[in-house]
Amino acid sequence: MKFTKNTILLATAMLFVLTGCKKEGCTDSTATNYDADAKKDDGSCTYASPAYTTPATFDFTDADGNNTVSYGGQTDRMNMLSEMVTYLKTANGPDENGTNATLDSTRLHAMYSNDAGANWTGEGVGDSGKDLESKTAGSTTIQQQFKDWMSGAAAATPGTQSGYLVDSSGFEWTQLIEKGLMGACFAYQITENYLTDNKIGVTVNNLDASDAAAGKYYTSMEHHWDEGYGYFSDNNDFAQSTNRFWTKYANKSYMNGLGAEIAEAFRTGRAAITASRLAGGDGLAYHADVIEQRDIIVSKVYRMAAGMAIHYLYDVKNSVAGGASANDVNHSFSEAYAFMYGLHTLNGGAWAADIAGMLAMIDGNPQGFIASSQSIDGTIAA
């Protein structure tokens, strides 16, 4: 065959075109229409729909229809703190007879540890055998701080004040204890304990019921997730949760729907855990989804905790500027301080040193800090 110059040029051009054309298709190996021969993604990838949906409420069952949700111990702890706070508030000013109440430090400590002497008055409060103290930040030092605040409150009674019970620096013990435990106990247990890999990681059982004979139809992974939820809400229907602690504050208008977002992530993650269990195998079919929702919850709980500290720091600044009473200013100041104290126990301790430094600066001159908008702004910025 005789090759002319034009023939050679045409062949060369065709070879260039053929080698330059890369096969297009779906190049994502996780897609249902993945094409191993495709060299260029053409945007055609499709994905399988999850084998589960996010329910409207935190209700889940096993393959036989048995309820697998349980967080009664967490609800009892909320009830314990509610009753403790109610007791502390009896010392806020005189009662209808003009008498200022006397608090008993032994009873407060017993309430904290759920020991004899707590004298619970609410129906079923403390019956779970659970307690607040052992769940506080995994630290005996921090647990002792709360007991010291309880002792301080009791020692200051009966007071003669007409408003909140505060110490000489303006710290309101009730707020230090309540808001502090919201962070160092409730938020801590969600983010630093029950939603960690030790509790919901790939090595945790998600196939077998913990004790079906005793009515415990949940797996270890399901139960750990539920316990995390129980420190956030006391109702499977989040909208019907008791208006207290994190449910109360996460639903504030200035939190922009954060509470509902956290609740939805809890439901979605739990749906993925249940679907993984029902799928069999290793019980981890949708575990990547579980971890994704865990990360969402942890991030938003950190944001919630920090947001409350910042909110009350601004409230202190604005209250001072607006000429509010010392009673009201100290109230907001104590809430800000307590939320900061709780915050320093979170994020694996990464914030501990910085926040401890801020708290030490405040402790050096609490009323000076309150009066200094620059100090408050600096703390917020940090």
Number of C-alpha atoms within 10 A of each C-alpha: 3 5 7 8 8 9 11 10 11 11 11 11 11 11 11 11 11 9 8 9 10 13 13 15 19 23 20 18 11 12 14 12 16 18 17 11 12 15 14 13 16 12 11 13 17 13 11 9 7 10 12 14 12 15 13 13 15 20 15 19 14 17 10 7 9 14 15 19 22 21 20 15 18 25 20 22 26 25 20 25 22 17 18 21 17 12 17 24 17 16 27 22 19 17 12 7 6 10 13 19 20 16 22 17 18 16 21 23 20 19 23 23 20 24 15 11 12 19 14 19 9 11 8 11 21 22 11 14 12 19 22 20 24 14 19 27 24 17 13 12 11 17 20 13 12 23 21 16 18 24 18 16 25 23 14 16 17 18 21 16 15 14 15 22 27 22 12 9 13 19 24 24 27 27 25 25 26 20 26 24 26 25 30 28 25 27 27 28 26 26 21 20 19 21 26 18 14 13 18 24 16 15 12 17 19 25 22 14 18 18 11 12 8 7 12 17 23 27 24 19 27 29 24 23 27 26 23 23 28 24 25 30 27 22 16 20 13 20 15 11 14 13 13 15 20 22 23 14 18 25 16 13 9 12 15 11 12 20 23 15 15 25 22 20 21 24 26 23 25 28 24 26 29 27 23 23 26 17 15 12 10 13 21 25 19 20 19 14 19 25 19 13 22 25 16 16 23 21 14 19 24 17 14 22 22 19 20 23 24 21 17 23 26 19 19 27 22 14 20 19 11 9 9 13 11 13 17 16 20 24 25 24 28 27 28 25 24 29 29 28 24 29 28 23 26 25 15 11 12 11 13 16 12 13 19 16 11 17 18 12 14 18 15 11 11 19 16 13 19 21 14 13 18 12 17 19 14 11 17 15 8 9
